[in-house]
Amino acid sequence: MTETVERNEAMRAITEHARRITRGSYEEVNDLMQFADTTRNPPDIAELAETFGMMSVKVEAREFAWKQTVEVLEQKKEELQESLKIRGLSSRLVLWFVFGVSLYVFLTVFALQTDQSDPVRVVLLRWFSSLFVISQIIMMVALILKSGYPLSDYGLTLKNLRRSLMESVLVSTAVILLLAGLKFWIQKEGWAFGGRPFIEEKEFGTMFLYLYVLNAPVQEFLARGVLQSSIGRILMGKRRMFWAVVSTSMIFGMLHTVYSLPVALITLLASLLWGWLYIRHQTIVGVSICHLLVGLAAILLGYWDLLVM
C-alpha cells in the first residue's frame, strides 16, 4: 500500500513537472531528476523521470538556440533595413546629381551657341559653373539632412584630420613642383607660354581666383563626399570603391568638357588622385586643400588660360 502511494505521488510530481515543461518552465528540472534515483524509486518511475528530465534539457537547449537564432535574424533584419535605407538615399543623391549635371551641360552649350569672344565665353562659363555648384550643394545638403543621416558620413568631419592634411600637403607639393618644372621646360624649349611671365600676376586681380578658393572645397563635398560616397554605397563587391572613384572622376572630367578637352582630361586625372585621397581619410578637408593648392598653382602658372584657349 505504501509503495503504491509513493508511486502515485511520484507520478503526480512527474506529471506536474511535465506540464511545466510544456509551458516553457525549466527551473525545476533538478527536482524532477530526484525521482530518477533508482535507490529511492521503482525502476520504471526512475526511468520515466530520467526520460522527462533529459527531454526537458534538450528542449531547453533547442529553445535557447532558437532564441539566439531569432535575435541574430532580428539584428540582420535591422542591418538590412538600414542598408536599404542608405542605398535608397544614395540613389536619390546620385539621381539628382546626374539630373543637375545634365541640366548644367545643356544650359551651358545653349548659352555658348551665340558668337562670343573668348573672354566673354570664359567669364560666362565661370558664372554658370558657380551657379551650378551652389544649386547642387543646396539640394544635396537638404536631402541628407531630411534623411536624418549626419553630414559627417559625407566627408564633413575632422576625423583623420592630421593624416589627411599631411598627405594632402605632400601630394600637393609634389604636383606643384611638377607643374612648375614642366612650365620651365616648356618655356625654355619655346613650345608655349611665349613672352608670358612665369607667374601670372594678373590673376590676382580676377574674381575667378578668389571664387576658386570657395569652389574647391564645395566641389570636393559634391564630388567626393556626396557622389563618390553614394556610388560606393550603391555598388556591390570588393572593387566597388575603385569603380566609385573611376565613375565619379569620369563625371567630374565630363563637366569640364565645356572649357576644353585638355582641361577635361587633366581634371579627370586629378580627380582620380583626389578620389584616392578621400578613400584613405574619409574627410574632404585634406582633399579640398590639395584641390585648392593644385588648382591655384595651375591658374597662377598660366595652365588654365593656355588649356582653355
N, C-alpha and C positions, 0 to 999 in steps of 0.2 A: 504493500500500500504506500509506504513512504517513498519507495523508488518510483512508483507511478506518479505521485505528487511532484517529486523533484523533476521527473521527465516532462510533465505538463508545464511546470514553471519555466523550465529551460526552453521548451518550445514557444511559450508565450514571449519570453525575453528575446529569443532569436527572431520571432515573427515581428516584434515591435522594432527591433534594430533594422530588419529588412525594410519595413515601412519607411523608417527614417532615411535609409539609404536611397530609396526610390524618390524621396523628396529632396535629395541633394545634401543631406546632413551626414557628414563623415566624422564628426567629433567623437563619437562613442564607439569607434571600431575596436579600441583596446578592450572595452567592456565586453564586446561580442566575443573577442578572442579568448576570454577566460573560460568560455564553455567548450573550447577546443581541447581542454586539458583532459586526456583520457584517464588520468588517475582520479578525477573527481566526477566525471560524467560518463555515461554509457558511450560505447564506440560510435554508434550511429548518430547520437547527438553531437559528439565531439567532431565527427566528420562533417556534419551539416554546418556547424558553427564555423569550422575552418574554411569550408567552401564559401559561405557567405562573406566571411572576413576577407579572403583573398579576392573575391569578386568586387567587394567594396573598394579595396585598394586599387585594383585595376581600373574600375570605373572612375575613381577619383583622379587617377593619373591621366586617364583619357580626357576627362573634363578639364583638368588643368592645362593639358596640351591644346585642347580646343580653344580655351580662353586665350591662351598665348597666340594661337593662330589668328583668332578674331582680332586681337589687339594689333598684330602685325598687319593684317589686312586693312584695318581702320587707318593705321599710320600710312600705309601705301596709298590708300584712297585719298587721304588728305594731301599727300605729296603729289599725286596725280592731278587732283583738282587745282592745286597751286601751280603746277607746271602748265596745265591747260589755260589757267587764268593769265599767267605771264606771257605765254605764247600768243594768246589772243591779243593782249596789249601790244606785244611786239609786232604782230601782223598789222595792227591798225597804224602803228607808228611808221612802219615801212610803207604801207599803202599811202598814207598822207604825204610822206616824204617824196615818194615817186610821183604822186599827183602834182605836188608843188614843183618838183624838178621839171616835169613835162610842161607845166604852165609857164615856168620861167624861160625855158628854151624857146617855146612858141612865141611868147611875147617879145623876147629879145630879137629873134630872127625877124619878126614882123616889124619891130621898131627900126631895124637896120636895113630894111628894104629900100628906103629913100636914099638918094645920093647925098652922102655927107662926107666932110673932110675927116681925115684920120683923128685929129684932136677931139672933134665933136663925138666921133664914134667911141673913142676910148672913155671919155667922160660919161657918155650915156651908158655904156656897159658897166662902169663902176657903180653908178647910181642904181641901175637895175639889180646888180649883184647885192648891194647893201639892202635894198628893199626886200629882195627875196630872202635874205638871211634873217632879217627882222621878223618877217611874216612867219617863217618856218619855226623860229625859236619860240614865238608866242604860241603857235599851235602845239608844238611838241611838249612844252612845259605844261600847258593846260591839260593835255591828255594824260601826262604822267601824274600830275597832282590829282586829277579826277580819279585815277585808278587806285590811289592810296599807297602806291609804292614810293619809296624815298628817292630823291634826285641823286643820292649817293650811289644808287645802283646804275646810274648813267654817267658816272665819271665825275660828278660834282662832289668830291671828297678830298680830304687831306691825307687819306691813308696812303702809305708808302711814299709820302711827300719827299723825304730826304733822298732816297734812292732814285726816285723819278727825276728830281732836279739835277742830281749829279750826272746821271746817264744822259739826260737831255742836253745839258751844257756841253758834255764831252762830244756827243754826236754833232751838235750844232757847230762847235768849234772846228771839228774835222771837215764838215761840209763847207763852212765859210772859207776856210783856208784853201780848200779845193777850188771853190769858185773864184777866189782872188788869184790863185796861181794860174787858173785857166784863162782868166781875162788878161793877165800879164803876158802870157804866152801868145794869146790871140793878137793882142795889140802889137807885140814885138814882131810877129810874123806878118802883120798888116792885113789880116783876114777880115777884121771887123773893128768896130769902135774907133774908126779913124778920126783923129782930131778931137776926140772926146776925153775928158778928164778921167782919171782912174776912179774917183769917187764923184758921183753925180750930185753935186751940192744943190742943184736946182730943185731936187726932190724934197728938200727940207721946206720949200715954200709951197708945196702942193698939199691939198686936203687928203689926197689918196694915202700918203704916207701915214698920216695920223688916224685915218679911218682903219688902216690895216692893223693898227695896234688893238683896236676893238674887234675887228673882223676875225683875226686869227683865233683867239680863244672861243669865240662864238661858233666859228666854222668847225673847230675841233669838238665842241659839245654836240653839234648836229651830226657830223660825220662819224666820229669815233664813239662818243658817248651814247648817241641815240641810234644811228643807223647800223654801225658795226655791231654794237651790243645786241640790238634787236635781231639782226640776221643770225648772229651766233646763237641766240636762244631759240630761233625757229628751226634751224638746221639740226640734223642728227648726225651722229658718227664722230669718229676720232678727229677728223680733219675739218670739223665744222668751223673752227675759228680761223683756220687757214683760208677757207673759202669766204668767210665773212670779211676778212681783210681784203682779199682779191676783189670781191664784188663791190665792196664799198669804195675801193680805190678806182675801179672802173667807172663807177658813177661820179666820183669826185673829179676824175680826169675829164669825163664827158662834159661836165658842167663848164669846163674851161675851154671847150672847143669854140665857144663864141668869140674867144680872143684870138686864138690861132691854134693850129695843130701842134706845133712845137711846144707851146705853153701847156696844152692838154697832156702831151706825152710826159713832159717833165713833171707836171703836177701828179700824174698817175704814179710815177716812180717815187716821188716824195711821199705820197700818201701811203704807199707800201711800207716805207720806213716809219711813218708816224703810227700806222696801224700796229706794227710790231711793238713799238714802244708802249702803246696803250695796253696791249695784251699783257705785257710784263708788269705793269704797275696799276692798271685799272683806275687811273685818275687822269683827268685832262690837264692837270696843272703843268706837269713836265712837258708833255707833248705839245701843249699850247705855246710854251716858251720856245721849244725847238722850232715850231712852225713860225712863230713871230721872228725869231732871230734869223733864220734862214731866209724867210720872205723879205725882211728888211734889207738883208745883205744883197739879195738878188735885185731889189729895187735900186739901192744906192750904188751898186756896181754897174747898173745900166742894162742888166739882162732883160728886165721886164720890157723896157722900151724897144730893145733890139728884137725880141721874140714876138711882140705884139705887132710890130710894123710889117 
